[in-house]
Amino acid sequence: MTQKARILEKLKENYLFAVIRGKSAQDAYEISKAAYQGGIKNIEVTFTTPNANKTIEELAEELKDTDMVVGAGTVMDDVTARIAIIAGARFIVSPNFVPEISTICNRYAIPYLPGCGSVTEIAEAMTTGVEVVKVFPGGTLGPTFIKDIHGPIPQVELMPSGGVSLENMETWVKNGAWAIGIGSALTKNVKGTGYESVTEEAQKFVEKYRENLNTK
């Protein structure tokens, strides 16, 4: 099995992604650790976070012998993708499809999950070797987008990000989501009750998935 295949297999097994947007590198680190303690093992540190590569590097080193898979999100160009990969990112996510990012990720055998919102974008991404597409913005496209795409293109894997909540997660899963990205729902109470609230919210998503949605 190739490195890329092994990473994708682990991401799929973990299923839930914590999309981390920190006010600083330290803030992103604390949110990431709290989400992991709550049971979410795929950690996507976005490059809207100042010095996001430092957070990725710290997490990748500190938790290299655990089941956490740390990656980079909001990667807008191939230069940023390479910086993230060198820092230790095991997957790259972007809000749109960028062919140059796909090329460099293939070069390093790292999964690339670009954001796509149409059949044309998905087909173009697949042509460059993309295996999993981020459905973005998920809140706008809605869960039926996955079922609609799987009609003509059943072989593509789709992961919603944006607009996923405890209330609608079940619908996404039942419509065929390969995995799910969870963002602001995890950090909604940080300002009032601190990072422990991230752990608590993460646990809610993990428990709902394990108890009601995981059909393995």
Stockholm file with secondary structure:
# STOCKHOLM 1.0

chainA/1-216         MTQKARILEKLKENYLFAVIRGKSAQDAYEISKAAYQGGIKNIEVTFTTPNANKTIEELAEELKDTDMVVGAGTVMDDVTARIAIIAGARFIVSPNFVPEISTICNRYAIPYLPGCGSVTEIAEAMTTGVEVVKVFPGGTLGPTFIKDIHGPIPQVELMPSGGVSLENMETWVKNGAWAIGIGSALTKNVKGTGYESVTEEAQKFVEKYRENLNTK
#=GR chainA/1-216 SS CCHHHHHHHHHHHHCEEEEECCSSHHHHHHHHHHHHHTTCCEEEEETTSTTHHHHHHHHHHHTTTSSCEEEEESCCSHHHHHHHHHHTCSCEEESSCCHHHHHHHHHTTCCEEEEECSHHHHHHHHHTTCCEEEETTHHHHCTHHHHHHHTTCTTCEEEEBSSCCTTTHHHHHHTTCSCEEECHHHHTTHHHHCTHHHHHHHHHHHHHIIIIICCC
#=GC SS_cons         CCHHHHHHHHHHHHCEEEEECCSSHHHHHHHHHHHHHTTCCEEEEETTSTTHHHHHHHHHHHTTTSSCEEEEESCCSHHHHHHHHHHTCSCEEESSCCHHHHHHHHHTTCCEEEEECSHHHHHHHHHTTCCEEEETTHHHHCTHHHHHHHTTCTTCEEEEBSSCCTTTHHHHHHTTCSCEEECHHHHTTHHHHCTHHHHHHHHHHHHHIIIIICCC
//
